[in-house]
Amino acid sequence: MQSGETYVELKALRHHGWSVSDLAREYGLSRDTVRRELTSEHPRRYPERAKPTALSEPQLVHIERRLVVCPNIRGTDLHAELRHEYGYDGSYPAFQRHLRLIRPAQVVDPEIRFETGPGLQTQADWTKLGLWPLGEQMGGDECDGRHPGLQSSAGDSLRG
């Protein structure tokens, strides 16, 4: 159950003639859970869950200090430091959830695009082709090549 408030609502709606199936559908509970709540004297109390992955104060201080010095440090590196130096037992995904709340948001500059009309510009890539065959023997000089960059390799553009 979510709360004592839900318990009171279930009791009241049942008193007004709602069926167990209707209550289960309305609250997203199983019919057995609704029956159990309707027959109980008091709302259910669940114990507070342990938080084994919570960061201690020294661990938080270490993370904040490292983020001030190097804001782009990888989370995996921070996690490894905490495990080895501070005895942190939580998994990396659990650590990530804490790190997302602590790490300052990074602003990424927008990409500047250069647009031209069709036929006004082309793109070409340079590549190192290595030694080029000259008849029966390999040439003495390395060959560079330029090719248009439309998903083709340099060798295909120059040989074919």
C-alpha positions in Angstrom: 0.0 0.0 0.0 1.1 3.5 -0.7 -0.1 5.3 2.5 -2.7 5.4 5.3 -4.7 7.7 3.1 -5.2 5.0 0.5 -6.3 2.7 3.3 -9.0 5.2 4.3 -10.1 5.7 0.7 -10.4 2.0 0.1 -12.6 1.6 3.3 -14.8 4.5 2.3 -15.3 3.5 -1.3 -16.1 -0.1 -0.2 -18.7 1.3 2.2 -20.2 3.2 -0.8 -20.6 0.0 -2.7 -17.5 -0.3 -4.8 -16.5 -3.9 -5.6 -13.1 -5.4 -4.7 -12.3 -5.6 -8.4 -13.3 -2.0 -9.0 -11.1 -0.9 -6.2 -8.2 -3.0 -7.4 -8.5 -1.6 -10.9 -8.8 2.0 -9.6 -5.7 1.9 -7.4 -3.6 -0.5 -9.5 -3.5 -3.2 -6.8 -4.2 -6.9 -6.8 -7.6 -8.0 -5.5 -5.8 -10.0 -2.7 -4.1 -6.8 -1.5 -7.4 -4.9 -1.5 -9.1 -7.7 0.4 -6.2 -7.8 2.9 -6.5 -4.0 3.4 -10.3 -4.1 3.8 -10.1 -6.8 6.5 -7.2 -5.2 8.5 -7.7 -3.0 11.5 -5.0 -0.5 10.7 -3.1 0.6 7.6 0.0 -1.4 6.9 3.3 0.0 8.0 6.4 -0.8 6.0 9.8 -0.5 7.7 12.2 2.1 6.3 14.4 0.5 3.8 18.1 0.4 4.4 20.2 2.5 2.0 23.4 0.6 1.6 24.6 2.7 -1.4 24.2 6.0 0.4 27.4 8.1 0.4 29.0 9.0 3.7 30.1 12.5 4.5 33.9 11.8 3.8 32.9 10.2 0.5 30.8 13.2 -0.5 33.6 15.6 0.5 36.1 13.6 -1.7 33.8 13.6 -4.7 33.1 17.4 -4.4 36.8 18.1 -4.0 37.7 16.0 -7.1 34.9 17.6 -9.2 36.2 21.1 -8.3 39.7 20.1 -9.4 38.6 18.2 -12.5 35.0 18.6 -13.4 35.3 16.3 -16.4 36.6 13.3 -14.4 35.0 10.0 -15.4 32.5 8.5 -13.1 34.2 5.1 -13.3 37.4 6.7 -12.0 35.6 8.3 -9.1 33.8 5.0 -8.3 37.1 3.2 -8.3 38.7 5.8 -5.9 35.8 5.5 -3.5 35.9 1.7 -3.5 39.7 1.6 -2.8 40.2 4.6 -0.6 36.9 4.9 1.3 35.5 1.4 1.2 32.4 2.2 -0.8 30.4 -1.0 -1.4 27.7 0.2 -3.9 27.6 -0.8 -7.5 28.5 1.6 -10.3 24.9 2.2 -11.4 24.0 3.1 -7.8 27.0 5.5 -7.6 25.9 7.1 -10.9 22.5 8.0 -9.4 24.3 9.9 -6.6 26.9 11.5 -9.0 24.1 12.9 -11.3 22.8 14.9 -8.3 26.3 16.2 -7.4 28.1 16.9 -10.7 27.4 20.3 -12.1 25.6 20.4 -15.4 27.9 20.9 -18.4 26.8 23.4 -21.1 27.6 22.2 -24.6 28.1 24.8 -27.3 25.8 24.2 -30.3 27.5 22.9 -33.4 28.0 25.5 -36.1 26.9 24.2 -39.5 28.2 25.6 -42.8 25.5 25.3 -45.4 25.8 25.9 -49.1 23.5 25.5 -52.1 23.7 22.3 -54.2 26.6 22.2 -56.6 28.6 25.0 -55.0 30.9 23.0 -52.8 32.3 19.5 -52.5 34.1 17.6 -49.7 37.3 15.8 -50.3 39.5 13.8 -47.9 43.2 13.1 -47.9 44.6 9.7 -47.2 47.9 7.9 -47.0 47.9 5.0 -49.5 51.4 3.7 -48.8 53.7 2.3 -51.5 52.0 2.2 -54.9 52.8 -0.6 -57.4 54.7 0.5 -60.5 54.6 -2.4 -62.9 56.5 -5.4 -61.5 57.9 -3.6 -58.5 56.7 -1.3 -55.7 57.3 2.4 -56.2 59.9 4.1 -54.0 57.6 6.9 -52.8 54.5 6.8 -50.7 51.4 7.9 -52.4 48.9 10.4 -51.1 45.4 10.5 -52.6 42.4 12.8 -52.6 39.0 11.5 -53.0 35.4 12.8 -52.7 34.0 11.7 -49.4 30.8 9.9 -50.4 31.2 6.7 -48.4 33.9 5.4 -50.6 37.5 4.4 -49.8 40.5 6.1 -51.2 41.7 3.0 -52.9 38.3 2.6 -54.8 38.4 6.2 -55.9 41.9 6.1 -57.3 42.1 2.6 -58.6 38.6 2.2 -60.0 
